[in-house]
Amino acid sequence: MSHNDYGYQDVIDDFPSAKEIIIVTYNISKNDTRLLDQLKMLDESVSVTFITNLPQRYEKYFRSNQIKTPADRALENIKDYFNQLDRDNFNCDLTVYFCYENHAKIMMTENIAYIGSGNFSDESKNNVEAGITLTDYESIKAVKNQLIPEIISRSIRYATSFYTVYMEYVADWLIECNDFFDHLDMGIFTYAEVRYAQEEKVLDFTNASISFEKLNRFTEMITEAKDSIQVMILGEFDQYIDTGRADGIKKLLFLLDTQVQKLEDLLEELASFDFQELQIDYAQKMHEYYTGDPDDLNYAFEEGQRKAQEDFQEITERFIGLDGYFERVQIRIPSLLQLLVNEIEKISDILKNESIYEDRSSINNTNKEL
């Protein structure tokens, strides 16, 4: 219990040694900025996620004869929150969310967490508040991994860094990359008995297949990744990036492009191979297909199947001797993508300095100019 003090003072005391800070509050102080000043003292290496409600903001505003209408009061509050939580006032990597349903109060770092009734506002210091403080690692992790994502899912992101937005793209790329190679693994490999009661993964020359859509989406994703790194990173931030580091990123992009092009060239014909369509096409080129005799039609389809199977074997025979190649490329391409991510991490301080503001128009729903 606390009175004339912050119930989460131990969390504030941990700010200087923290790498990550998460604050969930119903409101912030209108005039007293002492708590926000604690965050302003942190440097760019600290990630701060700040989630707050927006008191006096409503979904609809009713007309009023008062000099200051509900919409006027809401606009005043929105302006104040925008100003106080402006990323440019902070050195830390601040991400701000507004959650109009939120009444929870959680203040935490990776080392300690407070869950209670006290808001992250100086006014709450004057109230009698109660809460619990967690120092157990598993409990803190559970709060971060279970409660916080649920609140964020109900929130609107207002301000963040270019780095945060970009790393969201990166996470999607890595997921898509792993998904594609899982698909490739299941599509072109099978298990064969090589010794008594022992199986080994080998290329499936009889039934190998890969989705053209999956291959196409994979190459599109790699192109998106390369283009965004070249344009959004090397292009936008070229004057801030060390020449040696920029050259290293370009070399990794070249290697990634080379590996993906080799893989695409090898798989493109297999991916676009349509056995049934080819079988019908061969059958329709035969005289027997058009006689009207069921036996002739059956013969035409059997011949079409045989010729389509020959074409398929011609494609898969090109994979002979490439067993090791596919296993290597399954490691190489994701590794190159991860190396690019690691290089971008090394310039994260540059990317964190670039602020991005989102959803201003939806947050300010008063139909009045800010």
N, C-alpha and C positions, 0 to 999 in steps of 0.2 A: 504494500500500500504506500502511496506517496501523497504528500501535501506540502506545498511550497518547495517542491523539488520535482525533477523529472523522474518518473518511474523507470525510464529507459536510459538513465544517466550512464550506466555501465556500457551500453551500446555506443553512446556518444564518445565515451572515453576510448573505445576501441577504434574509432574512425582513423586516427593517424597510422595505425598498423594494418588497416584493412586493405584488401585488394578489390573487394566488392561490397557495396552497401545497397540495401533495399529498404525503402521506406514506403509504407502504406498508411495513409491517413485520411480522415474525413475532410480536414481543412488545414490551412496554414494561417499564420498570423497576418493580419492586415497591416499593422504598423511596426511591430517588433520583429526584426530580422535576425536576432541572435542565433537561432537554430540554423537558418539557411546560411549564415556566415560560417558556421562550422563546416559546411560542405564547400564553401568558397575557398577555404584554406587548403583543400586537397589538390594534389597535382593530377596531371593527365593520365597517370598510370592507374588511377582508381576509377572503377566503373560504378556509377550510381544510377539505380533505377528508382524513380520517384513516381508513386501512384497516389493521386488525390481525387476526391470528389470535387465538384464545383458548386458550392452552396449558392442558392438563389438562382441557379440556372434550371429552367423547366422545359419540358417538351413543348408546351404551349403557354402563351401569355395572354391574359384577359385584358380587355380595355379597362382603363381606369381614368377617373377624373382628377386624380392626384397629380401634383406638379411632377413628381418623380414616379413613373409607372413601374410595375414589376419588370418590364423589359429594360427600362433604364437602369434599375438596380442590378439586374443580371449582367448587363453590358459593363457596368462599372466594375463588377467582381471579375468578369472574364478578363478585362484589361489588366486588372491588378495581378491576377494569376499569371497572365502572359508575361508581364513585366518582371515579376519576382522570379519566375522559373525560366527566364530567358537564358539559353545555353551560353550566350556570349558573356554572361556575368559570372560564369564558373570556369575553372581550369580543368576540373575533372570531366570524365566522359559521361555526361549526364543524359539520361533518357527519361522523358516525362510522359506519363499517361494520365488521362482523365477517365475516371470510372464513375458514372452518374449513379450507380447502384451501391457504391462502396460505403460501408460504415465501419469496416475493419480497421484496426490499428496494429501494425506490425513494423517494428524497427529492427533491422538485423545486419550483421556482417557475416562473413564466412566462419567467424569464431563464436558469435553470441547472438541470441535472438530474444526480443521482447514481444509478447503478445498480451495486449491488455486494453484498457479503456482510454488511455492517454493519447491524444492527437499529437502530431509533430507541429505543435503550435505553442507559443509562449504562454497563451492564456490557460492552457491545460495545467500549467505549473501551479496555478492558484486553486485548482480543484482537488478534491479527494479522488484519486484514481487508484485502480488496482490492476495487477497483471502478473504474469509469470515471466521469469528469465530462464532461457535454456542455454546451457553450455555444452551439452552432450552433442558430439559430432553427428550422430545418426538422426537425432531429433531436429537439429538445425537443417540437415540435408533434406529431411522430409518436409519441413516448412517450405524450403526453397523449391523443391521439385514437385510438390503437390498443391500447396495453397497458392503460391504466387502465380503459377501458370493459369490457375482457374480464375484468379482475379484479372490477370492480363487479358484473358480470353473475352472478358466482359468490358474491356477498356478500349479507348481510342488513343492511339499514339499521337502525341502533339509535337514533341521535339526529340531529336536523336542526332547521332553523328553519322557521317558518310560511312565510317567504318562499320557501324552496327548494321546499316542497311546492306552494305556490300557483303558482310559475312553471312547474312541471310541467304543471299544468292549462292555463296560458296557452299553452304550447308546443303542446299538443293542440288548443286552440281555433284557433290560427293555421294549423295543418296542415289541420284540417277545413274552415276557411274557404277556403283556397286550393284544396282539393280540390273543394269545391262549385262555385266559380266556373270551374274548369277544366271540370267537367261541364256547367255552364250554357253555357259558350262553345261546346263541341262540340255541344250539343243544339239550340241555337236559331239558330246562325249557319252560313252556308255561304259558299263563295267563288264569285263570279259575274264573268264577263268584262265589264268596263265600257268598255275601249278595246282596241284590237288588241293581243293578247298581254299584256294587263294585267288582273289580277284584283283584286277588292276584297271584303273581308269584309262580308256583308250578312245581314239577318235572313232565315231560311229559312221562308217562308210556306207552303211545301208540305209539308215534313217536320219542322218544328220539334217537339221533344219534350223532356221533362224528367222524370226519375224522381220520382214522388211520395215514395218513401222517402227519396231524397236531399234533397228540399226539406223534408220533415218533420224529418229529422235535423238539417238546417242550422238551422231555426228553433228546434228544441229546444236545440241547442248554444248559440245566441245567448241564449236564455232562461236556460240554466244559467250562462252567463258573467255576465249582468246580475244574476241573483239572488245569485250567489256574491260579486260585488263589493259589492252592496248589503248583504248579510247578513254575510259574512265579513270584508269590509274596512271599509266605512262603519259597520256595526253594531258589530262587535267592537272596533274601534280608534278609534271616533268621538272619544273624549276626548283622543286623542293627535294627531289629524289637524287641521291648520290649517283653519279654516272656509272660507277662499277656495279652498284646494285641494280640499276636499270638495265645494264647490259646482261647481268645474270638472269633477270626476268625474261628478257628477249630470247636468250639462249634456251631457256626452259620452254618457252612458247614454241620455238622452232622444233625442238625435240618432240614435244607433245604432238604438234601438227604432223611431223614425219611418221610417228608411230600410228596415229589414228588413220592417216592416209593409207599406210600399208595394210592395216587391218580392214579398212573399208574396201580396198581393191580386192582383197582376198575373199571377202564375204559377200560382196554385192551380188554376184551371180547366183550364189546359193540362196540369198535372201529374196531375190526376185523370182526364183524358180517356183512355178505353179504346176505341180505334177498333173493334176486333174485337167487343167486347161490345156496343157500340152498333149495329153493323151487324146482328148476330144479333137484337138486340132489335127493330129496325125490321122485319127480315124476318119475324119471328114475329107481327107485327101485321097482316100481309097475308094475304088469303084464299088466295093461291097457295101459300103455305108448307105448307098442310095438304091439298092435293088429291091428293098422291101422285104427281103427274106430274113427272118430272125437269126438264122444261123450265120448268114453273111454279116449281119450287123454285129453279132457277137464276135465274129472273127476280126472285124475291123477294130473293135474296141480292144481285143487282146493284142493285136499288132500295135495299136496306138500305145497301149500300156508297156509293151516290150521296148518300143523305140524311146518312150519317155524315160524308162528305167535306164536305158543305155546313156541317154543324155545326162541323167542324174549321176550315174557312175563316173562319167567323164569329168564332171565338175568335182566330185568328191575325191577322185584319184589325184587331183592336184594337191590335196592335203597330205598325201603320203610323205612321210618324213618330217611332217610339221607338228608332230605331237608336242614336242618341247616348246615350239614357237608360241602356241596358244597359251600354254601355261606361263611362259615368260611375259607375254603381252598382258595377261591378266594381272600381273604384278606391276609391270612397267608403267602402264598408262595411269592407274590410280596413284602410283608413287610420284609420277611427274606432276599430277594435279595437286597432290599433297605438298610437294616441294614448292609449287607456286603459292599455295596458301601460306606456307611457312615464310616465304620471301615477303609476302604482303604483310604478314604479322610483324616483320622487322621494320616496316614503315607505318605501323599502326598509329604512332603518335601524330604523324602528318595527317592521316585520314580522320583521326578523332577530332582534329581542330576544325574540320569542315562541318558546319551545322546544317541540318535538314529539318524543316518545319512542315508538318503535315496536318491536313484536316482543319485548318483554321476556319474555313467557311462553315463546316458542319458543327464545330464547337460553338462558334458565335451564331446562334440561331435566332437572334433578336431582330433581324432585318434592319439593324442599325450599323453604321460604319464604326469600326474600331478607332 
